[in-house]
Amino acid sequence: MRSETLIYMHRLLTTVAGRTLLSFLLLYLLLIQLCRHAFYRDPTSAFFDPSRAYEHVYSVQRQRQANDFIQAANNSVKKNPLSGPQTTMCLGIATVERPDEQYVRPALGSLLEGLAEDERKQIHTVVLIGHTDPQQHPIYHETWLENTSDKVLTYDTSNTTQFDLLVKWEKDKDYRRKAIYDYIYLLETCIQSGAAWITMVEDDTVAVKGWYPRAMAALDVADSKSTDWLYLRLFFTEKFFGWNSEFWPTYLLCSVFIVVAVAVLLLALRRLRYHTLISDWVILTACFVYTPAFILLYFMAGKLSMRPLPPGVHEMPKYGCCAQGMIFPSPVAARVVDKLRQKEVGFVDMILEAWANEEKLTRFAVVPSLLQHVGGHSSKGDDFAPAQPMSVAETIFNFGFELYEQRGEQVIHPTING
C-alpha cells in the first residue's frame, strides 16, 4: 500500500497536470491565508472576524478629543450667542439617560471640537433632554451643556394633554411612539431656526474631525445630482452591502462567461502553439476546478473588499442603515414632520425608507461615513440578541470609519467628489 502511494506521488510530481494541481493547491492555501489577514474587517466576507473587526480605533481617538473639549467647556464661560445671526445648519440631538455612560458628551463634543470659529457660527445646536423630568438626565445641570448649546430643549408642560401622553409613554416604555414625537419636536424646533439644512444626530455617535466642511461639500454634490432628494446620510453600516440574492443571476452569468472565456483561450493556445502541453485534462481541470475555485474565492473575499464603495457622495436607495445621522433640506424637513405625524408610531428610518420607496425620492450617503455609532445599549430597548456575544446596538457599526487615521486622509477641509 505504501509503495503504491509513493508511485502515485511520483507520477503526480513528474506530470505537468500533477505539478499544476499541486502548485494550484499551494497557491490557493496561500491566498486563503492572505484573505484572512486582509478582509477580516469586511462584514460581507467569509473571512470576517468579529473579534477583531469591531475594534474601535479612530473613534476612540475622537472620543478622547471630544471629552477633552467637553471638560474645557465645563470650565469656561458661554459665548452668547454661539451661532451667528444667519445660521446655515441646525444640529439637533435628542438624548436620554443611559445606564452606564452618557454617550451624548463625546457625541456633541466630537461635533463641535475642531470647528473653526466661523464654522461654529454657522451651526445652531439644539439638545433635547428626552425626559418628562429633565432632572433625571445626569447632564441636565452640567455646565458644558449650557456652554456648548444654542438651545437646551425640554418638553412643554403647559400642553397637559401631550405631556400626559409623554409621561404614559415613558412609563410604558413605548419607545416607538415617543421616539417619533421627539424627532418631530426637534425637527420643528430646527425648522424655526431658519437654517437651510437640518441635521439630526443620535446621542451615541462620534463624528470625524472636520465633519462639517465635508458635509457641506457633500450637500453641494447632492444638490448638483438631484433637485428632489430626501436626505444625506452621515452614517451607514456596511453589513447589508454583500452579494445580495437579487443579483445572483448576474453573478452566475458572469461566472459562466469567465469559465467559457478560459476554455476558449486554452483551446486557441493549443491550436496555435501548445498542442502537446494543453491536453484535454488540462482544459477540463482549468475550466471545472481551477477557475471555479478562484471565482468562489472572489465571492468569499466579500463584495466590499472586491468592489469597495469609492469615497464621495453616492445614491443609497437600499441597505443604508440606520438613523444615526441625516441631513435634510429645510423644506424637506417640513415634509418629514408631516409624514411622521401621519404614522405616529414606528422607527424613523423605516418610515423614511418606506416613504422614499413609494415616492421614488433620492437618498444620498457620504463615503466614508462621517459618523460612527459607539452605543453599547439601545435607548429603544432592543439589547442583546439571543446567543450573541454582542448587543444588537454594538453591531450597528461603520467599519470604514475606523480607518480614517490609517488612510492618512486630510480630515479638516477635504474635497468631496460625486
N, C-alpha and C positions, 0 to 999 in steps of 0.2 A: 504493500500500500504506500509506504514511504517512497519507494523507488518510482512508483507511478506518479506521485505528486511532484517529485523532482523533475521527471521527464516533462510533465505538463508545464512546470515553471520554466524549464529550459526552452521549450518551444515558444512559450509566451514572450520570453525575453529576446528570442532570436528572430521573431517575425515582426514585420512592420506593423501589422494590426495589433499584436500583443504589446509592443513598445508604445504604440499610440494610446492604447487603453490605459496602461499604467501611468503614462505621462498625464493623461486626462484626469485620472483619479487623484494624483498628487496635486495637480493644479486646482482641481475642484475643492479639495480639502483646504488648500491654502486660501482660496477665495472665501470659503465659509468663515475661516478664522478672521480674515480681514473684514468681512461684513459684520461679524460680531463686535469688532473693535470700532468700526466706523459708523454703524447705523443703530446703535443702542438707544439713541435719543428719538428715533423716528417711531411714533406710535402706530404707523401703518406698516411697519416692518415685522417680519417673522423673527428678527434679531433684537426686537425691542426689549430692553431690560428695565423694568420699573424701578428696581432698587437703585439704579444709577441715573435714570433719565429724569426723575423728578427732583433732582438736586437743585436747590436754589443757589445760583452763583451770582449773577449780576443783580438779581432782586435783593439779595442780602446787602450788597453794597449800597443800593438805593435806599433800603430801609434804614441803614446806618446814617446815611447823609440826611434823610428825612427826619429822623429822630433828633439829630443834632440841630436841625433847623427849628424843630418844634421846641426844643429845650431853650434855644436862644430867644424864640418868640415868647416863651413863658416868662422871660426876664426883661422884656422890652416894653416900650410904650407904643400903643397902637397909633399908626399914621392914619388919620381920619380925614377924608375917605381913602380907602385902599385903592379902589378903582377910580378911573377918571370920569369926567362928565359924559363922555361918549364911549361907552364900552363896546367892544367888538363881540365878546363872548360872555355868556353867563354859564358858570360852572356850578352844577347842583349835585350835592351829595346828601343822601338820606342815611342816617346812622342809628343803630340800636346797640344796646349794651351786649357785649359778647362775654361768654363765661370765663375765658382765660385772659385774653389780652384785647385791648381796644385797637383794632386794625385801623380805625379812622385816623389815628395820629400819624403814622407813616403814610397813609393814603393821601391826606391833604398836604402833608409835609413834602412828599415827593412831587406833587403837582405844582407847588409854589417854589420849592428850592431850585435855585439855578436860573430863575426868571430874571431877565433884565428889568430895570425899573419901568421902562416904557411898556414892556410886555405885561407886567403886573397891573399896570393902569388900564390895560385893555380887558381885563378879566374881572367880572363881578361874581364873587364867590358867595354861594348860599349853602348853609349847612342846616339840614332839617334834623332836629332831635326827635326821633321817631317813637316817643313815649308820651302817653297822655299825662304822666307825671314826669316832666323833664329831669327832675332831681334824681330819677332812677339811673340816668346815664352818668357814668363817672366823669366824663369830660365836661359836663354842663357848666361847672363853675371853675374850670381850669382857665388860667389867664390867656394861654396861647390861642384858645378858640376865638375869643373876642378880638385878639390882636391880629389874627390872620384872616378873619371872615368879614365880608362886607355886610352879611346879614345872617344872624342865627335865628332859624325859624322854629317855632313851636306851634302846636295846634291851637286853633281859635276856640277858646272855651265859651265865648258868647253865643256860638251856634250850638245850643244844647242838644238839639236832635242829632246832629252829625257827631258831636263829641261823645254822646252816649253810645252811638254805634261804634266809635273807635274804642271806647272802654270795653264794650262787649267783644269786639274782635280780638282785642288783646287778651282778655280773659279766656276766650275760647280757642286762642292760638289759630285764628282764622287768617293765616298769612296771605292766602291768595286774594282776599278782599282788601286787607289793609295795605299790602304792597302796591296794589293798583291805585288806591287812594293816595298814598304817599307820592307815587310817581306823578300823578296828576297835579297834586298840590305843589310839588317842586317845579314842574313844567310851567304851570300858570304863573308862579312867582317869577320865574326866569323870563317868561314872555313879557311880563310887566316891566322888566328892567330895560326893555328896548333894544337889547343886544341882537345882532344879526344871527348869531349862532348859539344854540342851546346845547350844552354838553352835560350829559348825565353819566355820573361815575358812581359805581358801588363803593362802599366804605372799606372793602377788604382787598384793595388793589394797590399796586405801586406803579408809578409812571417812570418811563425812561427820561433821563436828563435831556432837556431840550424838546420835550414832547410838544410844547405849544407852537414853535415855528414849524415843526414837522406837520402838525395837524393843520395849520393854516395853509401851508403849501399843498397839502393833500386836498383840502377843500377847494382850492383853485382848480386842481386837476379834475375833481369830481364835477365841478360846475362846467368845465370845458367838455366833459364827456356826455353830460345829460342835463336836461332842463327840468326834469321831473324825477327826482330821486328822494328816497325816504330817509336814509341815514348814512353816515360814515362810521364804520365800526372801528373802534380803537383796540378792541381785544377780540380774539377768536382762539379756539382750541383746535389743534391740527388733527386730533384723533379721528375725525369723521371724513378726512380727505384721502382715504385709501382707495384701493381698486374696487370701487363700488359696483354692485351687481348689474346696474342698468347699462354699464358699458362693456360687459363681458363679451357680447357678440363682436364688438370692435377689437377687443384684445385677442379673441380667438382667431379672427380673420387675419390680424397682423402676424400672429404666431404661425399660422399655416403658410402665409406668404413667405416668411423667413425660411421655413423648412423647405419650401419649393425652390426658393432662390438658391439655397445651399446645394440642393440636388442638381439644379440646372448648371450651377458653377462647376461642380465636380465633374459632371458629365462632359461639359465643354472642355475642361482641362484634360480629361482623359483622352478625348478625341483628338485634341490638338497636339499633346506632347507626352503626358504622363500615363500612357495606356498600361504600362507594366506596374506602376505604383498604385494607381487608383483602381482597385478591384471592386467587384460588386459588394463585397463585405465591407469595404471602407465606406462606400456610399451609403449602405444601409445603416451602419453604426453612426455615421455622421448625421444622417437625417433623423434617425429614430432613437438615438441615445445622446450623443454629444449636444446637438443643437437644442432638443427639448430640455436637457438638463440646464443649459445656460439660460434659456428662456425662463425656466422655473426659478432659477437663482435671481434673475432680474426682478420678477414679481415678488419673491421673498424679501428682497432688499428693501422694498417699500416704495410707494408712489412718490412720497415727499423726498426721498433720497435720490430716486432716479429722475424725477421730474419736479424739482422744487419750484415753489412759487417765487418768481423774481421780485426783488424789492420794488416797491411802488404802490400805486393805487389800483385795485382790482375790483371788478364786479364780483360779488359773492352772493348769488341768489340762493345757494344751497349750502348746507353743512356748517354755516357760521354759527357758533355758539360761544358765548351766551350774552347776557345784557350787562356785562361788567363795565362797558364804556361805549357810548354812542354820541355822535354829534348830529343834531337836527337843524336844518334851516328854520328860522323862527316861524315863517308861515306854515311849514310842515308840522312844527311842534304843536300848533293850534289844532291841526287836523288829528294829530296823535291823541291829544286830550279828548277830542270828540269820540274817537274810536274806543279809547279805554273806558270812557263813561258808558258807552253802549254795552260793553262787555261786563264791567263791574267786578268780575271775578276771573282769576286765572294767573298766568305768568306773562309778564310784559313781553319777553322775547317771542314767545309762542304766538301771542296775539298779533304782534307786529309782523311776524313772518307769514301768518295766515292771510292777513290783510294785504301784504305786498304781493303774495301769490295771486290773490283774487284780482287785484287791480294792476298787476304787472308793473309794480313800482321797482325801480332800480335800487340796488343796495350795494354800497362800496365798503371796502376794508383796506386798511393800511397794512402793508407787509414790509418789514416785520412789525408785529404788534407793538403798539406804544404803551400798553398796559400789561401788567402781569397780575393774575389772581393769586393771592397769598393766604386766603382764608382757609382755616382747617375745619371750621364748622359753619354750616349754612345758617343764616338768620331765618330761613324759611322752614327749618325743622328737619330737612332730609339729611341725615347724618351718615352713619356707617352703613354700607351695603352689606348684605349677608355674606359671611365667609370671606370678606375682603380686608386686607391689612391697612388700607387707606380709606378715609371717608370719601363720600361722593364729591364733597367740596374740594378736597385735595387733588382730585383728578381733573378738575377744570383748570387747565394749565396750558400756557403757551411755551413750547419748548424752544422756539427761536428767540424769544425774549432773553433767555439766559445766556445767549451767545453774543450779546452786544459788545462786551469788552473783548471777547475772543476775536471778533471780526475786525476790531480796531477801527470802528466807524467813528466819524465825526458826529457826535450826538447833540451838539449845541445848535448849529444852524445848517442843517443838511439840505440837499436838494431832493425833492420828491418827484419822481418820474411817473408818468402814466403807465 
